[in-house]
Amino acid sequence: MKNLGAYVFPDVKKFLRKFPKKDLFILSYGQLKFQKSKIKGAGIEKLVSKIFVTKRKKIAVILELAQKYAFSKKEAIILIDDHPEQFKMSRRARKIIKTFYLSRKEGRYGDLPCLERDYAVKNLKEVARIIKKEKLQ
C-alpha cells in the first residue's frame, strides 16, 4: 500500500487530463475500501468527477448511472476495460455504450480474446485518438 501509483498504468493521468473533469467517471470493480484507497493514492481522484466502486457487472451500473444522471442521448458513454467479461451486454446497452477493450501485454487479461467490443486498443493514447476521430466526446 506504500506505492499506490503502481496499481495504475503510467498513461492514465495523461489520458484523463485530455478531457473535461466533469465528463469523467471512474467505475472500479472490487472491494470498496481498497479500490478507493488505490484511486486516491494514485492521484487520479482529483482528475475525475465521480468515483464508483462495484462488485456488480459494470454495464448494469453504467445503465443505472446514465438514468440517474440523465445523460443525453447525444452524449457518448464510453467503457474502457481490460477484462473481456465486462463487455457482455444487451442490444439496448450496446446502442448507448461504446466499448474499448484495453489489451495491454502487461495487464492481467491481455492474452484473453474479446469479441464483444467496439474497439480493441493497446493503450490509452489509441483510445483518445479514436474518441477524437469518431467524435465520441
N, C-alpha and C positions, 0 to 999 in steps of 0.2 A: 504494500500500500504506500510505500515511500515515493515511488515514481509512477504516479497515475497516468502521466503522459504517455507511458509505454503502451497503454491499452488503446490508444487512439493512433491511427495511421498518420504519418507525417503530413499528408496533403489535406487533412480535414480542415484545419484552421484557414488555410489559404482558400479553399473551396467556399467555406461559409462566408468569408469576407467578400465574395463576389456578388452576394445577394443581399437585399434589404433584410435586416434582422426581423422585421415584422412578418416576413414571409416564411420564416424558417421554424420548423418544429423538429424536435428530436423525439423519436419513438424508439425506446430501447427495450429489449427483451431480457428479462431476468429478475433477480432479486432486487427489490426496491432500494434498500439502503446501499448496497454495493454499487448498483448502476448509477444512482445519483452522486455518490462519492466519486466514482470514476469520471463522470462527466464534469463535475465541478473541479476536481483535482487536475483534470487535463486542461482546464482553462477554456473550454468551449461553451460553457453555460452562458457566458455573457454575450455570445455571438448569435444566440437564437432567442425567439420569442417565448417559447414554452418547451418544457420537457415532460414527457410522459414515459412511465415505465409500466410494462405489462408482462403477464405470463400467458396472455391470450394470443391468438393469431393477429398479426399486425393489420391485416386487411380489415378485419372486423372493427378494430379500434379506429382505423382511418375513416371508415364509413360513418362511425358514430361521431367522430370529431368534425367531419365535413358537415354533418347535420347540425351539431351543437353550435359550431361557429359560423353557420350559414354561408359556407363557401359558395361563391357564384359559379355557375356552370362554365363561365368563361375562364375561371382560374384553373390552372393546371395543378393537379395533385400528383406529386412525384414520390415514388418509393424507391429508395436506393438501399439495397441489402446484399449481403454476401451469402445468404442461406437460401437455397432453392425452395425449401418448404414454405417460405414466406410469400411465394408468388402464386400459390394455388388460390384461385378466386373465381367468383361467379362472373357471368357475362356482364351483369349490371356493374359490378366493380371494375371490370376490365375497361368499360366505356369511360370511366371517370378517373382512373388511376393509371399513370404512365409508370412503367416499371423498368428499373435499371439493375441488372444482375452484375454486381461488382465481383468479378472473378480474379481475385489477386492471388498470385502464386504463394505469397507469404501468409495468406488467410487460411482459416480453418477449413473452409469448404471449397476452396479454389479449384479442386480437382473434380467436383461433382457437376454433372450436367444440369442445365436449367433450360428447359424448353418453353416454360410458361412465363415469358418475359417479353417486354417490348425491345429492350436493348441489352446487349452483353458488352461490358466495358472492363478494362483492366485497371483503371484508376479514376479519380475524381476529375482530373483535367479533361478526360474524354466526356464525362457527364456534363460538365459546364459547356463544353463545345457543342454538344448535341442540344442542350437546352436553348442555347442562343440561336443555333442554326434552325431548329424546329420551332422557335418562338414559343416555348413552353412556359415562359415566365408569366 
